[in-house]
């Protein structure tokens, strides 16, 4: 009888062996990951919203800049581009889900522990790749608009909406733009779907994390396609009320991504022991204002 895929100790990708074992998942696992992500959000809603409040704020700022500088065509690409850098921006949420999973305290300041992760350098490397991908997407979207409508800017929002929604050129722009944007989203999904949680949890290198993400997509193409569709739909829903809904959607997706990683990647059979932390002890008046920053006591 053939050895089940998830039981193989080593796998090959492009001739390079890796110890991270990928499991097959079903659509039921996606629902369970979303359910667990929602439970994490309910358990620490204030922390999650605080961590992600920059998204709706940034969305409003982008909206104002776009209107003010007459570059309306870039508003939608900028908003849609959040999907490309979202996996990197959700690092703190992965840490909160990781701590809650282990029965540890999960407060907002615990998200800052990712800055001291052994693999933080690798995390920055892959984050830089996603930022470059985001920049290329914005440049591509701008080029598509110019190729369709030329360099003449829209006079105002109604004029821009009329061009895009009521003209053949606008319909062409929507079809081509969404098609190209979908390609960028697929690339980002393939290289990062489980990469950042893996680097945070198992201290993997950037290249090993990318390979594992690619294998996860190759072994679960339907499930990962459905996951990408779920992410896209939820982000659109969260963006509709001036991006404010992202304060809920992004934390839930961030937490759910951690649980998806747990379902896709076989756990480490010999996890490294965490370094013991000294007790916090009593707080004294002389400790003020250092006592306002609890992470300083973990040294």
BAZALUM-110066 format. One record per residue (C-alpha): residue number from 1; residue in one letter; x, y, z. Coordinates in nm, 4 decimals, always signed. Each point is the difference from the previous one (the first is absolute). Example, Ala and Ser with C-alpha at 12.3 -4.5 7.8 and 13.67 -1.06 7.14 Angstrom:
% BAZALUM-110066
<pt n="1" res="A" px="+1.2300" py="-0.4500" pz="+0.7800"/>
<pt n="2" res="S" px="+0.1370" py="+0.3440" pz="-0.0660"/>
% end
This chain:
% BAZALUM-110066
<pt n="1" res="X" px="+0.0000" py="+0.0000" pz="+0.0000"/>
<pt n="2" res="X" px="+0.1320" py="+0.3476" pz="-0.0870"/>
<pt n="3" res="X" px="+0.1046" py="+0.2228" pz="+0.2867"/>
<pt n="4" res="X" px="-0.2574" py="+0.2768" pz="+0.0604"/>
<pt n="5" res="X" px="+0.1221" py="+0.3421" pz="-0.1049"/>
<pt n="6" res="X" px="-0.0247" py="+0.1520" pz="+0.3438"/>
<pt n="7" res="X" px="+0.2077" py="-0.2825" pz="+0.1496"/>
<pt n="8" res="X" px="+0.3077" py="+0.0543" pz="-0.2159"/>
<pt n="9" res="X" px="+0.2815" py="+0.1505" pz="+0.2064"/>
<pt n="10" res="X" px="+0.1692" py="+0.1791" pz="-0.2880"/>
<pt n="11" res="X" px="-0.1324" py="+0.1548" pz="-0.3186"/>
<pt n="12" res="X" px="+0.1670" py="+0.1323" pz="-0.3122"/>
<pt n="13" res="X" px="-0.0598" py="+0.3234" pz="-0.1866"/>
<pt n="14" res="X" px="+0.2323" py="+0.0944" pz="-0.2868"/>
<pt n="15" res="X" px="+0.2481" py="-0.2601" pz="+0.1273"/>
<pt n="16" res="X" px="+0.0252" py="+0.1477" pz="+0.3518"/>
<pt n="17" res="X" px="-0.1187" py="-0.1975" pz="+0.3024"/>
<pt n="18" res="X" px="-0.1915" py="+0.1627" pz="+0.2814"/>
<pt n="19" res="X" px="-0.1210" py="-0.1255" pz="+0.3340"/>
<pt n="20" res="X" px="-0.3282" py="+0.1935" pz="+0.0019"/>
<pt n="21" res="X" px="-0.2735" py="-0.2509" pz="-0.0777"/>
<pt n="22" res="X" px="-0.3076" py="+0.1255" pz="-0.1844"/>
<pt n="23" res="X" px="-0.3396" py="-0.1606" pz="+0.0552"/>
<pt n="24" res="X" px="-0.3008" py="-0.0141" pz="-0.2266"/>
<pt n="25" res="X" px="-0.2973" py="+0.2002" pz="+0.1208"/>
<pt n="26" res="X" px="-0.3652" py="+0.0267" pz="-0.0921"/>
<pt n="27" res="X" px="-0.2403" py="+0.2905" pz="-0.0258"/>
<pt n="28" res="X" px="-0.1321" py="-0.0950" pz="+0.3430"/>
<pt n="29" res="X" px="+0.3442" py="+0.0889" pz="+0.1348"/>
<pt n="30" res="X" px="-0.0357" py="+0.3481" pz="-0.1486"/>
<pt n="31" res="X" px="-0.3296" py="+0.0484" pz="+0.1804"/>
<pt n="32" res="X" px="+0.1581" py="-0.1205" pz="+0.3219"/>
<pt n="33" res="X" px="+0.2943" py="+0.2392" pz="-0.0429"/>
<pt n="34" res="X" px="-0.2421" py="+0.2908" pz="-0.0442"/>
<pt n="35" res="X" px="-0.1987" py="-0.1129" pz="+0.3047"/>
<pt n="36" res="X" px="+0.3140" py="-0.0145" pz="+0.2125"/>
<pt n="37" res="X" px="+0.1098" py="+0.3373" pz="-0.1348"/>
<pt n="38" res="X" px="-0.3346" py="+0.1475" pz="+0.1012"/>
<pt n="39" res="X" px="+0.0352" py="-0.1519" pz="+0.3482"/>
<pt n="40" res="X" px="+0.3457" py="+0.1551" pz="+0.0357"/>
<pt n="41" res="X" px="-0.1407" py="+0.3348" pz="-0.1046"/>
<pt n="42" res="X" px="-0.2828" py="-0.0235" pz="+0.2523"/>
<pt n="43" res="X" px="+0.2455" py="-0.0954" pz="+0.2739"/>
<pt n="44" res="X" px="+0.2274" py="+0.2988" pz="-0.0698"/>
<pt n="45" res="X" px="-0.2106" py="+0.2412" pz="-0.2101"/>
<pt n="46" res="X" px="+0.1446" py="+0.3206" pz="+0.1421"/>
<pt n="47" res="X" px="+0.3570" py="-0.1086" pz="-0.0596"/>
<pt n="48" res="X" px="-0.0685" py="-0.1149" pz="-0.3531"/>
<pt n="49" res="X" px="-0.1856" py="+0.3154" pz="-0.0960"/>
<pt n="50" res="X" px="+0.2773" py="+0.2178" pz="+0.1460"/>
<pt n="51" res="X" px="+0.2595" py="-0.1916" pz="-0.2004"/>
<pt n="52" res="X" px="-0.1953" py="+0.0388" pz="-0.3229"/>
<pt n="53" res="X" px="-0.1591" py="+0.3415" pz="+0.0414"/>
<pt n="54" res="X" px="+0.2714" py="+0.1379" pz="-0.2275"/>
<pt n="55" res="X" px="-0.1710" py="-0.1662" pz="-0.2953"/>
<pt n="56" res="X" px="-0.3277" py="+0.1948" pz="+0.0054"/>
<pt n="57" res="X" px="+0.1908" py="+0.3167" pz="+0.0948"/>
<pt n="58" res="X" px="+0.2442" py="-0.0558" pz="-0.2849"/>
<pt n="59" res="X" px="-0.2915" py="-0.0685" pz="-0.2320"/>
<pt n="60" res="X" px="-0.1590" py="+0.3334" pz="+0.0853"/>
<pt n="61" res="X" px="+0.3344" py="+0.1765" pz="-0.0456"/>
<pt n="62" res="X" px="+0.0485" py="-0.1646" pz="-0.3374"/>
<pt n="63" res="X" px="-0.3508" py="+0.1029" pz="-0.1002"/>
<pt n="64" res="X" px="+0.0730" py="+0.3623" pz="+0.0895"/>
<pt n="65" res="X" px="+0.3366" py="+0.0001" pz="-0.1769"/>
<pt n="66" res="X" px="-0.1473" py="-0.1533" pz="-0.3118"/>
<pt n="67" res="X" px="-0.2784" py="+0.2561" pz="-0.0172"/>
<pt n="68" res="X" px="+0.2338" py="+0.2860" pz="+0.0825"/>
<pt n="69" res="X" px="+0.2665" py="-0.0848" pz="-0.2553"/>
<pt n="70" res="X" px="-0.2322" py="-0.1118" pz="-0.2818"/>
<pt n="71" res="X" px="+0.1391" py="-0.3499" pz="-0.0194"/>
<pt n="72" res="X" px="-0.3334" py="-0.1721" pz="+0.0474"/>
<pt n="73" res="X" px="+0.0971" py="-0.2976" pz="-0.2198"/>
<pt n="74" res="X" px="+0.2415" py="-0.1164" pz="+0.2711"/>
<pt n="75" res="X" px="-0.2579" py="-0.0105" pz="+0.2813"/>
<pt n="76" res="X" px="-0.1287" py="-0.3489" pz="-0.0751"/>
<pt n="77" res="X" px="+0.3462" py="-0.1463" pz="-0.0783"/>
<pt n="78" res="X" px="+0.1332" py="+0.1401" pz="+0.3288"/>
<pt n="79" res="X" px="-0.2871" py="-0.1501" pz="+0.1968"/>
<pt n="80" res="X" px="+0.0192" py="-0.3324" pz="-0.1823"/>
<pt n="81" res="X" px="+0.3760" py="-0.0058" pz="+0.0480"/>
<pt n="82" res="X" px="-0.0502" py="-0.0478" pz="+0.3744"/>
<pt n="83" res="X" px="-0.0599" py="-0.3676" pz="-0.0795"/>
<pt n="84" res="X" px="+0.3616" py="-0.0267" pz="-0.1190"/>
<pt n="85" res="X" px="+0.1585" py="+0.1335" pz="+0.3182"/>
<pt n="86" res="X" px="-0.2672" py="-0.1231" pz="+0.2428"/>
<pt n="87" res="X" px="+0.1830" py="-0.3238" pz="+0.0929"/>
<pt n="88" res="X" px="+0.3010" py="+0.2058" pz="+0.1110"/>
<pt n="89" res="X" px="-0.2075" py="+0.2601" pz="+0.1837"/>
<pt n="90" res="X" px="-0.1810" py="-0.2707" pz="+0.2008"/>
<pt n="91" res="X" px="+0.3146" py="-0.1191" pz="+0.1824"/>
<pt n="92" res="X" px="-0.1221" py="+0.1269" pz="+0.3352"/>
<pt n="93" res="X" px="-0.3292" py="-0.1832" pz="-0.0404"/>
<pt n="94" res="X" px="+0.1814" py="-0.3289" pz="-0.0623"/>
<pt n="95" res="X" px="+0.1896" py="+0.0491" pz="+0.3243"/>
<pt n="96" res="X" px="-0.3205" py="+0.0674" pz="+0.1929"/>
<pt n="97" res="X" px="-0.1650" py="-0.3138" pz="-0.1408"/>
<pt n="98" res="X" px="+0.3152" py="-0.1996" pz="+0.0740"/>
<pt n="99" res="X" px="+0.0024" py="+0.1115" pz="+0.3620"/>
<pt n="100" res="X" px="-0.3720" py="-0.0630" pz="+0.0489"/>
<pt n="101" res="X" px="+0.0373" py="-0.3456" pz="-0.1546"/>
<pt n="102" res="X" px="+0.2643" py="-0.0812" pz="+0.2598"/>
<pt n="103" res="X" px="-0.2126" py="+0.1289" pz="+0.2865"/>
<pt n="104" res="X" px="+0.2224" py="+0.3037" pz="+0.0594"/>
<pt n="105" res="X" px="-0.1039" py="+0.3572" pz="+0.0623"/>
<pt n="106" res="X" px="-0.0811" py="+0.1805" pz="-0.3241"/>
<pt n="107" res="X" px="+0.0053" py="+0.3755" pz="+0.0364"/>
<pt n="108" res="X" px="+0.0666" py="+0.2665" pz="-0.2615"/>
<pt n="109" res="X" px="+0.3596" py="+0.0564" pz="+0.1069"/>
<pt n="110" res="X" px="+0.0762" py="-0.3722" pz="-0.0484"/>
<pt n="111" res="X" px="-0.0257" py="+0.0618" pz="-0.3744"/>
<pt n="112" res="X" px="+0.3270" py="+0.1936" pz="+0.0256"/>
<pt n="113" res="X" px="+0.1811" py="-0.3244" pz="+0.0808"/>
<pt n="114" res="X" px="+0.0244" py="-0.0666" pz="-0.3731"/>
<pt n="115" res="X" px="+0.2723" py="+0.2653" pz="-0.0084"/>
<pt n="116" res="X" px="+0.2189" py="-0.2341" pz="+0.2052"/>
<pt n="117" res="X" px="-0.0795" py="-0.3168" pz="-0.1954"/>
<pt n="118" res="X" px="+0.3147" py="-0.1928" pz="-0.1059"/>
<pt n="119" res="X" px="-0.1235" py="+0.0058" pz="-0.3581"/>
<pt n="120" res="X" px="-0.0917" py="+0.3693" pz="-0.0064"/>
<pt n="121" res="X" px="+0.2673" py="+0.0677" pz="-0.2630"/>
<pt n="122" res="X" px="-0.1547" py="-0.2633" pz="-0.2286"/>
<pt n="123" res="X" px="-0.3447" py="+0.1465" pz="+0.0688"/>
<pt n="124" res="X" px="+0.1248" py="+0.3407" pz="-0.1158"/>
<pt n="125" res="X" px="+0.1462" py="-0.1560" pz="-0.3156"/>
<pt n="126" res="X" px="-0.3324" py="-0.1496" pz="-0.1067"/>
<pt n="127" res="X" px="-0.1815" py="+0.3149" pz="+0.1086"/>
<pt n="128" res="X" px="+0.2261" py="+0.1992" pz="-0.2320"/>
<pt n="129" res="X" px="-0.0905" py="-0.2359" pz="-0.2852"/>
<pt n="130" res="X" px="-0.3705" py="+0.0652" pz="+0.0601"/>
<pt n="131" res="X" px="+0.0601" py="+0.3759" pz="+0.0138"/>
<pt n="132" res="X" px="+0.1790" py="-0.0155" pz="-0.3352"/>
<pt n="133" res="X" px="-0.2902" py="-0.2026" pz="-0.1388"/>
<pt n="134" res="X" px="-0.2368" py="+0.2679" pz="+0.1297"/>
<pt n="135" res="X" px="+0.2025" py="+0.2734" pz="-0.1717"/>
<pt n="136" res="X" px="+0.0056" py="-0.1870" pz="-0.3307"/>
<pt n="137" res="X" px="-0.3773" py="-0.0496" pz="+0.0226"/>
<pt n="138" res="X" px="-0.0608" py="+0.3749" pz="+0.0497"/>
<pt n="139" res="X" px="+0.2260" py="+0.0823" pz="-0.2948"/>
<pt n="140" res="X" px="-0.1786" py="-0.2588" pz="-0.2145"/>
<pt n="141" res="X" px="-0.3431" py="+0.1328" pz="+0.0947"/>
<pt n="142" res="X" px="+0.1067" py="+0.3536" pz="-0.0886"/>
<pt n="143" res="X" px="+0.1376" py="-0.1183" pz="-0.3348"/>
<pt n="144" res="X" px="-0.3251" py="-0.1835" pz="-0.0782"/>
<pt n="145" res="X" px="-0.2051" py="+0.3133" pz="+0.0718"/>
<pt n="146" res="X" px="+0.2237" py="+0.2205" pz="-0.2153"/>
<pt n="147" res="X" px="-0.0116" py="-0.2522" pz="-0.2842"/>
<pt n="148" res="X" px="-0.3799" py="+0.0021" pz="+0.0195"/>
<pt n="149" res="X" px="-0.0853" py="+0.3672" pz="+0.0600"/>
<pt n="150" res="X" px="+0.3239" py="+0.1848" pz="-0.0692"/>
<pt n="151" res="X" px="+0.1604" py="+0.2570" pz="+0.2283"/>
<pt n="152" res="X" px="-0.3097" py="+0.2183" pz="+0.0379"/>
<pt n="153" res="X" px="-0.1001" py="-0.0129" pz="+0.3692"/>
<pt n="154" res="X" px="-0.3577" py="-0.0351" pz="+0.1161"/>
<pt n="155" res="X" px="-0.1525" py="+0.3328" pz="+0.1025"/>
<pt n="156" res="X" px="-0.1749" py="-0.1377" pz="+0.3070"/>
<pt n="157" res="X" px="-0.1452" py="-0.3172" pz="+0.1496"/>
<pt n="158" res="X" px="-0.3250" py="+0.0018" pz="-0.2084"/>
<pt n="159" res="X" px="+0.2026" py="+0.0503" pz="-0.3173"/>
<pt n="160" res="X" px="+0.2322" py="-0.2846" pz="+0.0914"/>
<pt n="161" res="X" px="-0.2939" py="-0.2297" pz="+0.0842"/>
<pt n="162" res="X" px="-0.1683" py="+0.0848" pz="-0.3318"/>
<pt n="163" res="X" px="+0.3163" py="-0.0832" pz="-0.1960"/>
<pt n="164" res="X" px="+0.0531" py="-0.3322" pz="+0.1719"/>
<pt n="165" res="X" px="-0.3571" py="-0.1248" pz="+0.0308"/>
<pt n="166" res="X" px="-0.1766" py="+0.1269" pz="-0.3119"/>
<pt n="167" res="X" px="+0.2541" py="-0.0179" pz="-0.2830"/>
<pt n="168" res="X" px="+0.1480" py="-0.2949" pz="-0.1915"/>
<pt n="169" res="X" px="+0.3463" py="+0.1207" pz="+0.0978"/>
<pt n="170" res="X" px="-0.1009" py="-0.0070" pz="+0.3643"/>
<pt n="171" res="X" px="-0.1319" py="-0.3560" pz="-0.0261"/>
<pt n="172" res="X" px="+0.3250" py="-0.0998" pz="-0.1670"/>
<pt n="173" res="X" px="+0.1918" py="+0.1676" pz="+0.2834"/>
<pt n="174" res="X" px="-0.1977" py="-0.1961" pz="+0.2597"/>
<pt n="175" res="X" px="+0.0539" py="-0.3334" pz="-0.1756"/>
<pt n="176" res="X" px="+0.3708" py="+0.0472" pz="-0.0694"/>
<pt n="177" res="X" px="+0.0735" py="+0.1615" pz="+0.3359"/>
<pt n="178" res="X" px="-0.1780" py="-0.2683" pz="+0.1991"/>
<pt n="179" res="X" px="+0.1700" py="-0.2711" pz="-0.2057"/>
<pt n="180" res="X" px="+0.3478" py="+0.1420" pz="+0.0579"/>
<pt n="181" res="X" px="-0.0772" py="+0.0643" pz="+0.3649"/>
<pt n="182" res="X" px="-0.1126" py="-0.3603" pz="+0.0375"/>
<pt n="183" res="X" px="+0.3381" py="-0.1178" pz="-0.1304"/>
<pt n="184" res="X" px="+0.1815" py="+0.2113" pz="+0.2602"/>
<pt n="185" res="X" px="-0.2287" py="-0.1337" pz="+0.2731"/>
<pt n="186" res="X" px="+0.0666" py="-0.3595" pz="-0.1074"/>
<pt n="187" res="X" px="+0.3757" py="+0.0574" pz="+0.0152"/>
<pt n="188" res="X" px="-0.0275" py="+0.1527" pz="+0.3476"/>
<pt n="189" res="X" px="-0.2198" py="-0.2866" pz="+0.1184"/>
<pt n="190" res="X" px="+0.2324" py="-0.2664" pz="-0.1351"/>
<pt n="191" res="X" px="+0.3139" py="+0.1349" pz="+0.1644"/>
<pt n="192" res="X" px="-0.1473" py="+0.1121" pz="+0.3327"/>
<pt n="193" res="X" px="-0.3121" py="-0.1979" pz="+0.0910"/>
<pt n="194" res="X" px="+0.1765" py="-0.1747" pz="+0.2903"/>
<pt n="195" res="X" px="+0.3438" py="+0.1622" pz="-0.0241"/>
<pt n="196" res="X" px="-0.0200" py="+0.2627" pz="+0.2735"/>
<pt n="197" res="X" px="-0.1612" py="-0.2258" pz="+0.2635"/>
<pt n="198" res="X" px="+0.2618" py="-0.2657" pz="-0.0828"/>
<pt n="199" res="X" px="+0.2877" py="+0.2441" pz="+0.0467"/>
<pt n="200" res="X" px="-0.1494" py="+0.1241" pz="+0.3249"/>
<pt n="201" res="X" px="-0.0757" py="-0.3451" pz="+0.1384"/>
<pt n="202" res="X" px="+0.2850" py="-0.2148" pz="-0.1333"/>
<pt n="203" res="X" px="+0.2638" py="+0.2689" pz="-0.0693"/>
<pt n="204" res="X" px="+0.0186" py="-0.1048" pz="-0.3651"/>
<pt n="205" res="X" px="+0.2096" py="+0.1857" pz="-0.2538"/>
<pt n="206" res="X" px="-0.1769" py="+0.2109" pz="-0.2610"/>
<pt n="207" res="X" px="+0.0765" py="-0.2424" pz="-0.2827"/>
<pt n="208" res="X" px="-0.1221" py="-0.3022" pz="+0.1993"/>
<pt n="209" res="X" px="-0.3164" py="+0.1872" pz="+0.0947"/>
<pt n="210" res="X" px="-0.0671" py="+0.0887" pz="-0.3653"/>
<pt n="211" res="X" px="+0.0618" py="-0.3595" pz="-0.1090"/>
<pt n="212" res="X" px="-0.2380" py="-0.1274" pz="+0.2653"/>
<pt n="213" res="X" px="-0.2679" py="+0.2467" pz="-0.1102"/>
<pt n="214" res="X" px="+0.0440" py="-0.1081" pz="-0.3619"/>
<pt n="215" res="X" px="-0.0348" py="-0.3650" pz="+0.1001"/>
<pt n="216" res="X" px="-0.3076" py="+0.0816" pz="+0.2065"/>
<pt n="217" res="X" px="-0.1633" py="+0.1519" pz="-0.3096"/>
<pt n="218" res="X" px="+0.1162" py="-0.2837" pz="-0.2279"/>
<pt n="219" res="X" px="-0.1429" py="-0.2661" pz="+0.2332"/>
<pt n="220" res="X" px="-0.3234" py="+0.1899" pz="+0.0713"/>
<pt n="221" res="X" px="-0.0783" py="+0.1975" pz="-0.3175"/>
<pt n="222" res="X" px="-0.3783" py="+0.0001" pz="+0.0416"/>
<pt n="223" res="X" px="+0.0034" py="+0.0795" pz="+0.3713"/>
<pt n="224" res="X" px="+0.2536" py="+0.2791" pz="-0.0473"/>
<pt n="225" res="X" px="-0.1975" py="+0.1462" pz="-0.2906"/>
<pt n="226" res="X" px="-0.3093" py="+0.0044" pz="+0.2208"/>
<pt n="227" res="X" px="+0.2025" py="+0.1593" pz="+0.2803"/>
<pt n="228" res="X" px="+0.1222" py="+0.2736" pz="-0.2346"/>
<pt n="229" res="X" px="-0.3582" py="+0.0630" pz="-0.1117"/>
<pt n="230" res="X" px="-0.1181" py="+0.0195" pz="+0.3616"/>
<pt n="231" res="X" px="+0.2726" py="+0.2524" pz="+0.0817"/>
<pt n="232" res="X" px="-0.0843" py="+0.2119" pz="-0.3058"/>
<pt n="233" res="X" px="-0.3752" py="+0.0021" pz="+0.0715"/>
<pt n="234" res="X" px="+0.0442" py="+0.0864" pz="+0.3680"/>
<pt n="235" res="X" px="+0.2439" py="+0.2800" pz="-0.0822"/>
<pt n="236" res="X" px="-0.2466" py="+0.1468" pz="-0.2521"/>
<pt n="237" res="X" px="-0.2791" py="-0.0152" pz="+0.2582"/>
<pt n="238" res="X" px="+0.2250" py="+0.1618" pz="+0.2617"/>
<pt n="239" res="X" px="+0.1055" py="+0.2750" pz="-0.2406"/>
<pt n="240" res="X" px="-0.3476" py="+0.1094" pz="-0.1015"/>
<pt n="241" res="X" px="-0.0776" py="+0.2311" pz="+0.2950"/>
<pt n="242" res="X" px="+0.3081" py="+0.2189" pz="-0.0590"/>
<pt n="243" res="X" px="+0.2345" py="-0.2821" pz="+0.1113"/>
<pt n="244" res="X" px="-0.1312" py="+0.0093" pz="+0.3589"/>
<pt n="245" res="X" px="-0.1139" py="-0.3622" pz="-0.0224"/>
<pt n="246" res="X" px="+0.3621" py="-0.1033" pz="-0.0421"/>
<pt n="247" res="X" px="+0.0454" py="+0.0592" pz="+0.3736"/>
<pt n="248" res="X" px="-0.1984" py="-0.3212" pz="+0.0474"/>
<pt n="249" res="X" px="+0.0723" py="-0.1895" pz="-0.3217"/>
<pt n="250" res="X" px="+0.3799" py="+0.0286" pz="+0.0158"/>
<pt n="251" res="X" px="+0.0396" py="-0.1246" pz="+0.3585"/>
<pt n="252" res="X" px="-0.2294" py="-0.2963" pz="-0.0673"/>
<pt n="253" res="X" px="+0.1907" py="-0.0902" pz="-0.3175"/>
<pt n="254" res="X" px="+0.3331" py="+0.0420" pz="+0.1781"/>
<pt n="255" res="X" px="-0.0998" py="-0.2327" pz="+0.2819"/>
<pt n="256" res="X" px="-0.1578" py="-0.2436" pz="-0.2473"/>
<pt n="257" res="X" px="+0.3218" py="-0.0102" pz="-0.2028"/>
<pt n="258" res="X" px="+0.1848" py="-0.1240" pz="+0.3075"/>
<pt n="259" res="X" px="-0.2513" py="-0.2828" pz="+0.0438"/>
<pt n="260" res="X" px="+0.0177" py="-0.0799" pz="-0.3713"/>
<pt n="261" res="X" px="+0.3765" py="-0.0368" pz="+0.0401"/>
<pt n="262" res="X" px="-0.0572" py="-0.2407" pz="+0.2868"/>
<pt n="263" res="X" px="-0.2214" py="-0.2143" pz="-0.2196"/>
<pt n="264" res="X" px="+0.2313" py="+0.0047" pz="-0.3028"/>
<pt n="265" res="X" px="+0.3447" py="-0.0489" pz="+0.1559"/>
<pt n="266" res="X" px="+0.0717" py="-0.3021" pz="+0.2184"/>
<pt n="267" res="X" px="+0.0990" py="+0.1168" pz="+0.3528"/>
<pt n="268" res="X" px="+0.3589" py="-0.0338" pz="+0.1131"/>
<pt n="269" res="X" px="+0.0295" py="-0.3397" pz="+0.1776"/>
<pt n="270" res="X" px="+0.2785" py="+0.1415" pz="+0.2190"/>
<pt n="271" res="X" px="-0.0838" py="+0.3648" pz="+0.0605"/>
<pt n="272" res="X" px="+0.2762" py="+0.2036" pz="+0.1651"/>
<pt n="273" res="X" px="-0.0626" py="+0.0900" pz="+0.3612"/>
<pt n="274" res="X" px="-0.0753" py="+0.3611" pz="+0.0725"/>
<pt n="275" res="X" px="+0.2478" py="+0.1837" pz="+0.2188"/>
<pt n="276" res="X" px="-0.1402" py="+0.0344" pz="+0.3533"/>
<pt n="277" res="X" px="-0.1173" py="+0.3491" pz="+0.0817"/>
<pt n="278" res="X" px="+0.0720" py="+0.1521" pz="+0.3399"/>
<pt n="279" res="X" px="-0.3036" py="+0.0844" pz="+0.2133"/>
<pt n="280" res="X" px="-0.1251" py="+0.3518" pz="-0.0290"/>
<pt n="281" res="X" px="-0.0055" py="+0.0561" pz="+0.3754"/>
<pt n="282" res="X" px="-0.1219" py="+0.3114" pz="+0.1771"/>
<pt n="283" res="X" px="-0.0127" py="+0.3386" pz="-0.1589"/>
<pt n="284" res="X" px="+0.1491" py="+0.2947" pz="+0.1824"/>
<pt n="285" res="X" px="-0.0432" py="+0.3726" pz="-0.0398"/>
<pt n="286" res="X" px="+0.3673" py="+0.0281" pz="-0.0918"/>
<pt n="287" res="X" px="-0.0706" py="-0.2079" pz="-0.3094"/>
<pt n="288" res="X" px="-0.2173" py="+0.2761" pz="-0.1486"/>
<pt n="289" res="X" px="-0.0169" py="+0.0735" pz="-0.2924"/>
<pt n="290" res="X" px="+0.1654" py="-0.3268" pz="-0.1067"/>
<pt n="291" res="X" px="-0.2936" py="-0.1919" pz="+0.1490"/>
<pt n="292" res="X" px="-0.2185" py="+0.1461" pz="-0.2731"/>
<pt n="293" res="X" px="+0.1865" py="-0.2142" pz="-0.2532"/>
<pt n="294" res="X" px="-0.0472" py="-0.3625" pz="+0.1116"/>
<pt n="295" res="X" px="+0.2097" py="-0.1498" pz="-0.2797"/>
<pt n="296" res="X" px="+0.3088" py="+0.1532" pz="+0.1620"/>
<pt n="297" res="X" px="-0.0412" py="-0.2387" pz="+0.2937"/>
<pt n="298" res="X" px="+0.0500" py="-0.3088" pz="-0.2152"/>
<pt n="299" res="X" px="+0.3753" py="+0.0392" pz="-0.0103"/>
% end
